[in-house]
Amino acid sequence: MECPVPKPPEDREPIEHWPDRSEVQARQFDGGHVSVRADQVIEETPIALVYNCVSHAVMLATPTDLIDFALGFSLTEGILRSVEELLDCDPVLAGEEGIEIRLSISGWRFAELKERRRTLSGKTGCGLCGVESLKAVAQPVRRVSSVCPLEPGAIVRALADLPSHQLLFRATGGGHAAAWVDADGRIDLVREDVGRHNALDKLIGALHRRGFRPHEGFVICTSRASFEMVQKSMSAGIGLLVAVSAPTGAAVRLAEQAGMTLIGFARGERMMVYSHPDRVLP
């Protein structure tokens, strides 16, 4: 029998605002000059994902767009297969320890989760924390739907515009961004986080919440293209992933199998297309 999502007691209040940055004092050395100055640093907070009263994962993430994060994580991890299977989502403060996101999910999905339950201990940039066996690493390869061919100029325009959307990065110099871009290179949606996987989960969650057509755009991430970044994009049906840094061999192989176009080292007008290059017009 499922446990109903409880109302938060006095020490577990609903979240209205949790800071994504804080101000610290730092000593700056600049050549022979030393000074003390205030600096803005990005926050990372323990965030527990609790499904039907059972804690499943604790991640370190920037405490913004928490419902997007919870939904995106649930979808890309295969806990949910559609938005409709999420019945309720309630982020609450858990004392001084951090944040709980309490999700109520459909009974059949919760039964599946209990069967394959694993415990994750989140670390910034962590890819496969807590996987209990090698077989648990690889999800079934899901072929993505076709993507409209793009001109390189669309990617170049989006790359040039992306920094103006990275408000948290501009304030702190830290954090990653994941952006949803249309076929003309217009940035439609951006999510930021201290972790690149978290930023992508937030973006995917936000896209699913408002409804989107994966074949009508592509994703840019301000990081390397790891196996898990490709896997998460694949799970959302996204057919083209652009990374500003290097891909891994496992990421290239998975993208090839999934029918995804994977682009790395996308900087200015230069980029490397590692799989299915026919979608990028010469």
N, C-alpha and C positions, 0 to 999 in steps of 0.2 A: 504494500500500500504506500502511495506517495505521501510525503510529508508536505503539508501546505506551506507556502512561503510565508514566514511569520512577519508580523509588524515589528519594526525595530524598537527595542527597549530604550530607556533613557540614555544609555551610553552608546547607542548605535543609531545615530541620527541620519536622516536623509541628507544627501550631499547637495548643497547648493553651489558651492565653489570650493575647489581645492587648488592651491597654487601650482602652476606649472613651472615656476621659476622662483628663485629666492636671491636676496642680496647678501653677499658676503664681503668681508674685508680681505684684501690680498696685498702683499708687498710686491711691488713691481720694480724689476731691475731693467734698466734701459741704458746700456753702455755703462758709463760711470755714474749715472743718476739713479738714486733709489727713492721711491715714494710709496705711500700707502694710499690705496684707492678702493672704492667700492666696485664690485663686479657682479653681474647677473649670471647665475648658473642655472642650468636646467635641472628640474627635479626628476627623481625616480622614486617610486613608491611601491611597496608590496601591495599587490592587488590579487585577492583571492576570488576565483571563479567557483561559485557554489551552485550546483545543479540539484534542484529538488531537495534542498537541505544537506546535500553531500558535497563537501569540499573536494574539488577535482584537481585544481591547478593553482599555484601561486606564482605570479609573474612579477618582475620588476618592470614598471612602465611609467610613462609620464601620465599623470592623472587628468587627462582631458579626453573628451569624446568617449566616455566610458561605455555607453550603450553600443556605440559603433564597434568598439573594441571587443566587447563580449560577444556580439553577434558575429563579427568577422572571424574571431577565434573559433567559435562554435562551428561555423560553416567550413572553414579551411581545415579544421581538425577532424571533420567528418562526424562530429557529435550531432549536428543538425544537417538536414539536407535541403531545407527550405525555411524561409522566414516564418511561414505559418506555424512551424513546429515550436517556435518560441512563444510561450503564452504570456510571460511577464518578465520584466527585467528591472531590478531595483538596486542601484548602487547605494550603499550605506557606509558610514564611518564605523570602523571597528576599533573604537577607543583610540589610543595613540599608535597602535600597531600598523594601521594602514586602512585599506578599503576592502569591503566585501561587495562583489556584484552577485546578487541573488537572482538566479534565473529559474523560472518555472518552465519546464519543457514537457512535451507530450509523453505519455506513458510508454509508448513503444520505443521512443528514442532513449528514454531514461533506462529502460530495460537493457537496451544495447550497450549503453554507456557502462552500466554495472558489469556487464560481461567482459568488457575489454578495458576496465578501469585501470589507469595508471596514475602514479603520483609524479607531478612535475615540480621541480624546484627551480624557479625562474632565475636566470642571470641575464644581464644586459647582453644582447646579441646572441643569446643561446639558441641553438638550432634544434637539437633533438634531446633535450633534457628529459631524463626519466623514462625513456623508452626501454622496456624490459627485455626485448629480444631483437635480433637482427631482422626477423620477419616483420616486426612492427614498424620498421623504418619506412618501408615503401608502401604507399597506398596504390591501389590499382591505377594504371595509367588511363587517364580520361582524355580522349581526343577532343580538342577544342574545335568549335565551329569555325567556318571560314572567316577571314578578316579582309576587309577591303584593302587593296594595295595602297601604300602610302608613298608620297614623295619625301625624300630626305629633308626637304625644307620644312615639312610639318614638324618633324622631330627637332630640327634646329630652332624653330620659333618657340616651341614649348620649353626647350632647355634654356633659352635666353630669358624667358618670362618667369620661369620657376622661382628664382630667388626672391622676386617681389611677393610671392605667396608664402614664403617661409618666415613668418613673423617670429616664431619662437627661436629659430636659428639666428635670425638677425639680432635678437636681443641677447642671446647667450653664446652664440658660436658653437652650440652643441645640438645634437639631435639629427634625425633623418626625416625625410619627407617621402611620401608616395602620392603621386598625382594621377588623376584620370584626365585624359586628353582626347579631344575629338579628332576626327580624321583630317581636319584643317590645321591642327596644331594649337587649338585654343584649349587652355587649361580650364576644366570645368569644376574640379574638386580636388582639394589637397588635405591630407592629414599628416600630422607630425608626431614624433615620439622619440625618446632617447634610443629606442631599439628599432632597427630596420624592419624586423618581422612584425613588431607591434604596429608600426606606421602602416604597413600593408594590410594588416588585419583591420585596422580602423577604417581604411579606405574601402575595403571590400564590404565591411559591415554597413558603412554609410551608403554605398552604391545599392546594396540589396534593400536597404530600408526605403529608399525612394524609388526603386525599380530602375533597372538599366538593361541595355542590350549590349552584351560583351563584344559583339562583332562591330560595333559602331565607334570603337575607340581603342586606346592602348594605355599602358601604365608606364610611368617613369619613376624610378626609385633612385635616391641619392646614396647609393651604396654599391657594394659588389652584388653580383647575381649568384646567390648560393643555390644549392639544391632545394632548400625549403622555400626560397622566394619563388622559384619556378613552380614548385608543387602547390603553393598557395594560389598562385595565379591560375594554374591549371584547374584547380578545384572550383574556381569561380568562372571558368569558361573563357578567360582572357587569352587572346591569341597572340598578343605581341607585348613583350616586356623589354623596356629600355633601362639599362643600368649605366650610371656614370663611371663605374669602376669595372673590375675584371669579373668574368664568370668563372665558375669552377668546372672541371671536367664532368662531374656528375650532373651539374645544371644543364650543360650543353646536351648531354645524352638524353636527359629526361625531356628537354624541350623538343628535341628531334623526334622522340617517340610520341610525344603528345601533339605534334603538329603545330607547335608554337614557334614563332619567330623570336629569337633571343638576340638582343643587341647589347654589346658591352663597350666600355671606353667611349661613351657618347659625350663628347666635349667639343663645344663649338660646332664646326662643320665636319668634324671627323668622327667616325664610329666604325665599329667592327660588327658585322652580322654573322652570327655563329650557326644559326639553323634557319631553314626555310627562307632563304634570302630573296625568293621570288616576290615576296610581299613588299619589298622596298624597291621602288622603281628607280632605274638608273637615270 
